[in-house]
């Protein structure tokens, strides 16, 4: 069956610590775009942070950002977005502050932090360092991120899933962080929404990822692919496993399943 929609996770799947796209991944994405395939990026990053990658890859389709909280094409208004009610956001921030975790919240393309970050953000992301995140949010955030030691983050995930059952979607993009979004905001739900919008059936969708926050996306897709460095949870639901990131597994998958 020909695949008409390709969803790529970014960090850990397509780019590593250097955040640089390889010539090979750019080449294979260009080839599938020439074949008429719709390509999207599905990431926990905010829209402004992922936009440069989409532009470099020549992607014009809507991008899934903020862990599925926003679906938006370059230079256009959001196709869909889901935010956390402000009262609930305040409760989450209070829990994070009490636990002594590093907190950040994203309202649109503005990142609010309680301390300076060593990360370098593109000009399209406005960064504001505030004394108290609780009292500084100007509106409903698309995503709240907690960062800390792996054991603490794991305990927090268990606590929040019980205390706010049905009110949040919780996802771990790596062992040291936890992201909270609206219950309808996840990569899998966003990919299903985008596929319906494009009129593409599930069976004609490929999704490639590497960690726990990719689980529902990879499980939903007609062909779910995990790169070799993927987490155990993702490996358990993937239809296929390819080479790891450092061996360009995502490019291998595209070549194998879409270009041969």
C-alpha positions in Angstrom: 0.0 0.0 0.0 1.4 3.4 -0.9 1.9 5.7 2.2 0.6 9.3 1.8 1.4 10.9 5.1 4.7 10.7 7.0 5.0 11.9 10.6 8.5 12.4 12.0 9.5 13.0 15.6 12.4 15.4 15.8 14.7 15.1 18.8 16.2 11.6 19.2 14.7 10.5 15.9 15.8 12.9 13.2 18.3 15.1 15.1 20.7 14.5 18.0 22.5 16.8 20.4 23.8 19.1 17.7 20.2 19.7 16.4 21.5 19.4 12.8 19.7 17.7 10.0 21.9 15.3 8.1 22.2 15.5 4.3 20.7 12.0 4.0 17.5 12.9 5.9 17.1 16.0 3.9 17.6 14.1 0.7 15.0 11.4 1.4 12.4 13.8 2.7 12.9 15.8 -0.5 12.3 12.6 -2.6 9.0 11.7 -0.8 7.8 15.2 -1.1 8.4 15.0 -4.8 6.3 11.8 -4.9 3.4 13.8 -3.4 3.6 12.5 0.1 2.5 14.9 2.9 5.3 15.2 5.5 4.8 16.6 9.0 7.0 17.0 12.1 5.4 15.8 15.4 7.4 17.2 18.3 7.2 18.4 21.9 8.9 21.6 20.8 6.8 24.8 20.4 5.9 25.9 16.8 8.5 28.6 16.6 11.3 26.2 17.7 10.4 23.5 15.1 9.6 25.9 12.2 13.3 26.3 11.1 13.6 22.5 10.7 10.4 22.4 8.7 11.7 25.2 6.4 15.0 23.4 6.0 13.2 20.2 5.0 10.8 22.0 2.6 7.8 21.0 4.7 4.7 23.2 4.0 2.1 20.9 5.6 0.7 21.6 9.1 3.2 20.8 11.9 2.3 19.1 15.1 4.0 21.0 17.9 3.9 21.4 21.7 3.3 17.7 22.2 0.2 17.8 20.0 -1.3 21.0 21.5 -1.0 22.9 18.2 -1.4 21.9 14.6 -0.2 24.8 12.3 1.3 25.2 8.9 4.1 27.8 8.3 2.8 31.3 7.7 -0.8 30.3 8.6 -3.1 30.4 11.6 -3.4 27.2 13.7 -5.5 24.5 12.2 -6.3 23.3 15.7 -5.0 24.0 19.2 -5.7 22.9 22.8 -4.7 24.8 25.9 -4.6 24.0 29.7 -7.2 26.0 31.7 -5.5 28.6 33.7 -6.8 27.4 37.1 -5.5 23.9 36.3 -2.1 25.4 35.1 -1.8 27.2 38.5 -2.3 23.9 40.3 0.4 22.2 38.3 2.8 25.0 38.8 2.2 24.9 42.5 3.0 21.1 42.6 6.1 21.6 40.6 7.4 24.5 42.8 6.7 22.4 45.9 8.8 19.6 44.5 11.6 22.0 43.7 11.6 21.2 39.9 12.6 23.4 37.1 9.5 24.7 35.4 8.6 26.2 32.1 5.3 27.1 30.3 4.5 27.9 26.7 1.8 30.4 25.8 1.8 30.5 22.0 5.4 30.9 21.0 6.5 32.6 24.2 8.4 30.5 26.7 8.1 31.5 30.3 10.9 30.4 32.7 11.7 30.9 36.4 15.5 30.8 35.7 17.8 31.2 32.8 18.2 28.2 30.4 21.4 27.1 28.8 19.4 26.1 25.7 19.7 28.3 22.6 16.3 29.1 21.1 15.6 30.4 17.6 14.6 34.1 17.1 11.0 32.9 16.5 10.7 31.9 20.2 10.4 34.7 22.7 11.9 33.8 26.0 10.8 35.5 29.2 12.4 34.8 32.6 10.0 35.6 35.5 10.3 35.4 39.2 7.1 33.4 39.7 5.6 31.4 37.0 2.4 31.1 39.0 1.6 34.8 38.8 3.2 35.6 35.4 1.2 33.6 32.9 -0.8 36.0 30.6 -3.1 33.2 29.4 -3.8 29.5 29.0 -0.5 27.6 28.3 -0.3 25.0 25.5 2.2 23.0 27.6 3.8 23.0 31.0 7.2 21.3 31.3 8.8 19.9 34.5 12.5 19.0 34.6 14.5 17.2 37.4 16.1 13.9 38.4 14.7 10.8 36.7 13.3 9.3 39.9 11.6 12.6 40.9 10.0 13.0 37.4 8.8 9.4 37.6 7.1 10.0 40.9 5.6 13.3 39.7 4.1 11.5 36.7 2.4 9.0 38.9 1.2 11.7 41.3 -0.3 13.9 38.5 -1.9 11.0 36.7 -3.8 10.1 39.8 -4.6 13.7 41.0 -5.7 15.0 37.6 -7.0 11.9 36.0 -8.9 12.7 32.8 -7.9 16.4 33.0 -4.4 16.2 31.5 -2.3 14.4 29.0 1.2 13.6 30.5 4.1 12.6 28.3 7.8 12.0 28.9 10.0 13.1 26.0 13.1 12.0 27.9 13.9 10.4 31.3 14.4 13.8 33.0 11.3 15.8 32.0 7.6 15.6 31.9 5.2 17.5 29.8 1.6 18.3 30.7 -1.0 19.3 28.0 -4.7 19.3 27.5 -6.2 15.8 27.5 -6.9 16.1 23.8 -3.3 17.1 23.1 -1.0 14.3 22.2 1.0 13.4 19.1 -1.3 10.5 18.3 -4.5 12.4 18.6 -3.0 15.3 16.6 -1.8 13.0 13.9 -5.3 11.4 13.7 -6.8 14.9 13.5 -4.4 15.9 10.7 -5.0 12.7 8.7 -8.8 13.2 8.9 -8.4 16.9 7.8 -6.3 15.7 4.8 -8.6 12.8 4.0 -5.9 10.2 4.4 -6.9 6.9 6.0 -4.9 5.6 9.0 -3.6 2.7 6.9 -1.7 5.2 4.6 0.2 6.9 7.5 3.7 6.2 8.7 5.0 7.5 12.0 8.6 7.3 13.3 9.7 8.1 16.8 12.0 7.3 19.7 10.5 7.8 23.1 7.5 7.4 25.4 5.8 10.6 24.1 5.7 9.0 20.7 3.8 5.9 21.8 0.3 6.8 20.9 1.4 8.2 17.6 3.4 5.2 16.6 0.6 2.8 17.8 -2.1 4.7 15.8 -0.3 4.9 12.5 -0.8 2.3 9.8 2.9 1.6 10.1 4.5 2.6 13.3 8.3 2.7 13.3 10.8 2.9 16.2 14.4 3.9 15.7 16.9 1.5 17.4 17.6 3.8 20.3 13.9 3.9 21.2 12.6 3.5 24.8 11.2 0.1 25.8 7.6 1.4 25.8 7.9 2.5 22.2 9.6 -0.6 21.1 6.7 -2.6 22.5 4.1 -0.9 20.3 6.1 -0.4 17.1 5.4 -2.4 14.0 9.0 -2.2 12.8 12.3 -1.3 14.4 15.1 0.3 12.3 18.7 1.5 12.9 19.3 4.0 15.8 19.6 7.7 15.4 23.4 7.6 15.0 22.9 5.3 12.0 20.2 7.4 10.5 17.4 5.0 11.2 14.6 7.5 10.2 16.2 7.9 6.8 16.6 4.1 6.5 12.8 3.7 7.3 11.8 6.2 4.7 14.0 4.6 2.0 12.7 1.1 2.9 9.0 1.7 3.2 8.4 4.7 1.0 11.0 4.9 -1.7 11.5 1.3 -2.8 
